[in-house]
Each structure stands twice: as C-alpha cells, then as structure tokens.
Amino acid sequence: MPIPPVFIASHARSAVVPVGGAFKHLHTHEIAAPVLQGLLQRAGLTADAVDAVVLGNALGAGGNPARMLALAGQLPLHCAAYSVDTQCCAGLDAIALGASLVASGQAQVVVAGGAEAWSRAPIRAARPLQAGDSAVPYERPPFAPPPHEDPDLLLAAARYAASAGYSRAVQDRYAAASHARALASAAVMAQEIIPVAGVVQDPFPRALSQRQLDRMPVVAQTDAGMADGARCAHAVSTVAISPKADAAALVLLVSEAACRRWRVQPSAQWLGHRSQGGSPAMPLVLAFDAAQALLQRQGVPWPQLAAIELHDAFAVQGLQWQALLQDQDADASLLNRHGGGIARGHPIGASAAVALVRVLADLQATAGTSAALGLAAAAGAGGLGSAALVRQAPLLY
C-alpha cells in the first residue's frame, strides 16, 4: 500500500545564541516553548490539535525534554512526548520519527524538531566505584565502546583536514565566507526566527578580516609524524569550528486529513529521510553518505536540488561537500547560501533541525513550481549521518 503523504504546515526557530549569551538563564523548554506557540500561530492551528511532540536533545542528561516542552507550550495533557538523542543528528532524526507517526496514522499533527540549552546543561560525573571515593566529572560520554576508536571530534577534524589537504588558511576562508553570507542575509533569516528573550536575529555572525583570521588560536592539529610546519598548515582554528550555542527549531507535521479538516495549506511535503552509521573514527563525513543514499533511494539527482543545508560543525565538512557537489555536477553555491552552522553556532540537539528550517525557508522564498526540492543533513558523534528531503507542497484545495 502507498504511504500516506506527510506535509509541513509551518516551520520556525529561535535565534542561535552562543553559550553564556542572552539565553544563559533559560532551560530547554523555555527556549522552545515560544517557538512552538509561534509555529502553531503561523499554521493557524490551536494547541488542542497537536497529538505528539518529538524533540531532539543531547545535553539534557535524561528526563524527557519533549514532555517538558509539551507542558510548557500548553499543549493538551494527553499529548504524547518522545525525546531523541542522536547527538548532532537529533533534531532531524526527531522530525523523521514525527513524520513516521503521521505516515503510520498514529498521529495527525506532530510538533517535531530539536532544542538545546547548552548554557544550562548539567555538570556530569560518574558515580564512584568504591565507598569513600569521589565522583569523577566528565565533559562528554563515550560515543563508541572499545575496540572502536572514539576520538575527540576536534582531533577528527584535524585528521580529516590533513588527509584531504585542507590547510588552515582554506578552512579559515571558508568560515569567513560563511559569516559574510550570514551577515548579508540577516533580514532574510529574521522571517524564520521567533523572538525569544528579545533576540530576533543570530548574534554570532561577524565580519572577519585576514588579520583576525591569522590571530585565531589553534584548537586541534595532528601529530602523525609530520613536521611542525605541516601540522600547523593543516591545523584547525577556533573560527573553523561551530561554537557552542543555545537554540530551538521546530516544524509542524500534518496529515492530508488534518490539512483538510483545519483548512491548512502546507508549505512543504516531507519526502524521505535516511539515517545511517559509519566509522566512529571519522563521523564528520557521514552527512554526505546519508544524503547520497537518500537521494539514490528517492531517485533524485543532486542537480535537481534548489536548497541544500548542511550543519557544518567544522569547516572541513563544508569543504568536503563543496568538492563532492562539484563532482555531482550540482551547484555548490546552493550549500548554506545564507551561512551555516560555522557562522551561527552549534546547539547540538537543535542544529540539524535548524538546517531543515533553513531549507524550508529557502524553498518558501523560491519562486517556481511545487517541484522545488530541498535537502538538509548533519553528522553526529559516534559515526552517524542523517539527511532529509522535502519539496514545496502542492495545492491541496
């Protein structure tokens, strides 16, 4: 039997605010609740229409952030709530799970996306093994068990830069260009942003001079027997990584029956999703692998895409995509056309959902037919890739 279509009635996000900024006192649900309410208002739906919330979150350290959001957003008490943690892929994977709820008939209206309050993330520690020992604090959990390699992600980026020949200068230029595009597009992106705590635009993008780039400190470099000069040449500087951030990004997924019942004309149609694993030693390359597999399954060649968003946690990811898009005869200028995660920041559980909101906003602004296609993708720690394909929705009535 054919799978029932899943539509997207509205999309929205908060600004992406660096850790310690304007959202530093807000918990995850406090950032996301205004976005949820704005999402419903944009679609012309009331809270009692929502059947479920599916929320990606990586740093909440347990609990059920989706349920917290449902209650804070004043959704019905009977509303189901699912929290998803696939690290940087979580926001997009949550939307895919929400779409499956709609497609399977388990729900008619689902709020899905990601939210992260990195500024309020709990301090984590492992319980002592022996009485009298102290708890052992840790920054991050392991993402792969022995004997799999579980590198620091900064080191993984430096290793990829060295193996692919991306010098520090090339990475820094990519980052500066991303910031420039984001600055130039501030007014465009303001239309997708719901004000939270008075913040109406992404505050991190900035103009970067060559002198500033040269002064950025190095945060990672390989030491695989290279000469010091070679290590520095392929080092990763602070400007070439996406900074820690707080944000929320959500979409409203609806069935065709819900659209007709409430007279909602959706802006986009969900076409498919691909989540897949790969080597934990080099997770950053897996976003493209997931995207390639998804497009092949859907029978969509890369040149047919009108919008492409990658959450580039590292500049080397964007450089990889630019090269591979050219190999596919696709328009590489479509990649993160208004700046990417490098320029905005990295609210881990929300980052991939922000990428999809960006795609949806670009498609909405694209004049043309309902055939316009958009792709969002992200890679996650532990060796995960996630990608989603959407298109402008046909007129339903």
N, C-alpha and C positions, 0 to 999 in steps of 0.2 A: 504494500500500500504506500502511496506517496506520503511524504512527511508534510504535515500542515505548515504553511508559511509562518514565520515569526517576524514581526515588524518592530521597529524602534519608533516610539511616539515622540520622544524628546531626549535630549542629552544636555548635560551641564557639568560644570566642575567649579571648584573653588580656585582661587589663585594658588600657585605653588610657592610656598613661603619657606625660605631657609630656616633650619633649626635655630631656635632662640629668637626668632622674629615675632611677628605680630600674632602668631598662633601659639606661642610658647606656653600659655596657660590653658589651652583648650585640649580636651580629650578627643579621641577619635570620633565619637558620636556627636560631639559638639561642633566639630568641623563639618561633618557630613549632613547633619540634620537640616541646616538651611539650604543645602544643595538639593536634598530630597524634596523639600517643600517647593523650591523653585522649579524642580523637574515636573512635579505634578501641575503646578500652575501653568507652565508652558504648554503642557499637553491638554489642559482644560479638564483634568480629572481630579476627583476628590480622594482623600486618603482612604475612604472605605472601599475603593475599587481595588486596592492592592492586595494580592494574595500572598506574596512572599518577598523577602529581601534576601539577596545573596551578596555577601560582601567579602572582598579580598582584604586581608590584613596580615602583616608579617611580624610586627613588633609588639603586639598587644600582650604577648606571653600568656595566652589562654583566655578563658572566658568565652563569650560569644558576642563579639562586636556587632554582628548583624542584628542580634536581638536588642542590644543597647540602642542601635540606630532606629530600629522599628518603633521602640517605645519613645525615644526622644523626638522622633519625627511624627508622633501622634498617629501612627497607623493603628488599625484595629487590633485588639488584643489577640484575636485568632490568627493574625498574620504569621506565617511560617518564617523562620530565620535560619540561614545557613552561613557559617563563616568558613572562608577558604584561605589556606596558607600554602602557596607555592612560591613564596618569596617574590621576586620581581615580576613574575608572571601572574600573580594572584588576582589582580584587578581584571585582567582579560579572561582568565580561567573562570572567575566568578560569573562574568557575563555569559560565557559559554554554558555554564551549568544552569543559569537562569533561562537561557534560550531553550535548553533541553526540557525544562519544566513546562514551558509554554508549548513546545512542539509535541510533547507527550500527553498534553491535555490535563496535566496535574495543576496547572495554574493558567489564568487568563491574563493577569497583569503582574509583572515582576519588576521590582527595583533591583538593579544589579550594578556592581562596579567595585571600586576599592577606596579605602580611606586609611590614612596613616597619620598618627600624631607622634612623630619621632621625638619631638621635644619632651613629650610626657611618657616615653617608653620606660617601663620599669627597669630598675637595676637588677641584673640577673646574677644568680650564684648557684653553684652546685652544692647540694647537701653534703656535709662531711660524712666520711665512711665510718669513722670511729668516734665514740663519745669523747667530748673534750676538744676535738679538732674544730677548726674554724671553717665556715663555708668558703668555697672557692669562687670568687667572682669571675665572670667571663663576659666578653664583648659579644660574641656570636656563638650559636650552637654549631656542631659539626654538620656539614651538608653531605658528607659521604663517609661510610664506615671504612675501616681498613679491610682489604688492602688497596682500596681505591684512593687516588690522590685527591686531596681536599685543600687546594692552595688558597692562600689569601687572594681575593679577587683582584687586588691591585697588582700583585705579582703575576697573576694570569694575564692581565692586560699588558704588562711589560714584556712577558714572554711572547705574546702574540705580536706585539709591535716589532720585536726583534726578528721573529720568524718571517713576518710578512714584509719587513723592510720599511716600516713606518717610523720615520725619525721623530724626535721630539718636536722639531720645527713644523713638520707636516701635521702632527696631531694638534699643536697649538693653533695653527692657521685654521684648521677645521673648526676648532672651538670658537675662535674669534668670529668666524663667518656665521656660526650658529647664533651667537649673541647678537650680531648685527641684524640678522633676519628677524630675530625676536623683537628687538627694539623697533624695527621698522614696521612690525605687524601688531604692535600693542593695541591699537584701536580695533583691528580686526578681531583679535582674540578676546577683547573685552566683552564681545557679544556672547561668548560661550561661558563666561565667568559669572557665578552667583556671588554677590558680596558676602563675605564672612569676616566678622570683626572689623568691618570698614575697609577691607582690602579688595580692590576692584581690578587689579592687574598684577601680573607676575613681577615681583620686585627685584629679582636677581639679575636679569639680563643687563649688560652694560657694554659701553664702547671700550675696546681693548687696543691699546697701542702696541707696537712692536717692543717698545721699551718695557712696558708692563709684562708682556709675554715672556721676555727674556729674564725677568726678575722672579717669575713664579717658581716656588720651590719644587724640587723633585720629590715625589712620594713613593715611587717604585722604579726599580731597574733590575735587570737580570745580572747574574754573576756567573754565567755558564762558561767560564774560561775566556771571556772576552777581555780585550784591553780596556783600560779605564775610559778611553775616548769613545770606543764603540758602545760601552754601556751607557754613557751619557747621551750619545746620539739617539738611542732608542728608549730613553727614559720616559716615564710618564709624569707630567707635572700636574699641579693642582687644577689648572684650568682645563685639562683634558679629561677630567672625571666629573660626573654629575654630583653636585653637593647634596648632603643630607637635607631633607625637606619635609614639610607637613602639607597635606592636601587631601582633597576628596574629589572623586569623579564618578558620576553615575549615569546610567541610561535607563529608560523606561521601556521594557519589553512587553509587547502586547500581541495577542492572537488576532486573527482576522475577525472573529466573532466579537471580541472586545471593541475593536475599531468600529464595527457597525453598530454595536449597542450604544456606545457613547459618542458616535459621530466624530471619531478621531481620524484625521488624515495623517498617517505616519510620514516621517521624513525619510526613513530608510528601511531597508529589508535586510535582515540577518541571513547570510547565505551559507556560512560554514565556519568551522574552527578546527584547528589542528594543535594538539599538544603532544610533544614527543620528547624523549630523553636522548642523551648523548654522553660524551665523556665528561665526568665531573672536573677533570683537569683543565678543560678549556670550554667553560659554559657559554662564554660570550658569543661564540659563532653559531649557536643553535637557533637563534631567532630566524636567521635566513633559512636554515634547514627546515624548520617548521613551516615557514612561509612558502618555500618551494614545494614541499609536499602537499600543502593545502591547495595551491594553485593547480598543481598537476591533477589532483583529485577532482577539482571543480572544472577542469578543462579551460582554465583561464590563462592565457599567455601574459607575461609581465607587461608588454607594451599596452595592454588594454586598460591598465590601472590609471585612474585620474587623480588619486591621492594615495600617498604612501607615508606612513608614520612608523618610525622605529624608536622605541625608547632606548636611546644611546647612553647607557650608563658610562661608557668610555668612548672617547673619540675614535679609537681604533675600530669600534663596531660600525660607526658611521662610515669610516673609510673603507671597511670591508664591503659594506652594502653598496657604496658608490661604485666600486670596481665590479662587483657582481651584477649590478643593474646594467652597467655598460656591456658586460658580457651577454646579457639577455636582450640587448637592443632596446632597453627601456630608457625612459627619460629620467636620468639620475637627479635632475633638478627638482623633481617632484618629492624627493625624500626630505621630510621635515622642512617643508617650504617656509614655515614661519618660525624656524628654530626648533631644536629638540630638547631632550632632557638635559643635555650638556648646558644649555642656556637657562633652563627653568629650575632644575633641581630634581632630586630623586626621592619622592615619598614612597618607599618601596612597594607596599601593598596597593598603592593607588597608581603607580607610574604607568603600567600597561593600560589601565582604564583611561588615564589622561590621554594616552596615544590614540585610543579609539574615539574619544570625544573630539580630538583634533581632526581625525579623519571625517567624522560625521559633520563637523562644522565646515570643513573644506568642501565636502560634497554638497552641502546645503547652499553654499555660496557659488557653486559651479553651475553656470547656465548650460542647459543641454537636456538630454533625454534621461529617462529613468534607467538607462543602461550604464550610467556612470558608476564605476566601481572604485572601492577604496579598501586598503589593506592596513592593518595595524599589527605590530609584532613586538615581542620582547623576549629576552633570555633571562634565565633565573639560575641562582646558585644551586649547586648540586648536579648541574647538567640537564637543564630543562629549556625547551623553547616553546613559545606559544604564538599563534597567529590567527587572525580573524579576517573574514572577507564580508564586506557589506556593499550594498548598492542603493542608489536613490530609489525610493519606493514608487511603485505605480499608483495612479489614482484609483482609489477603491470605490468611490461614488461621486 
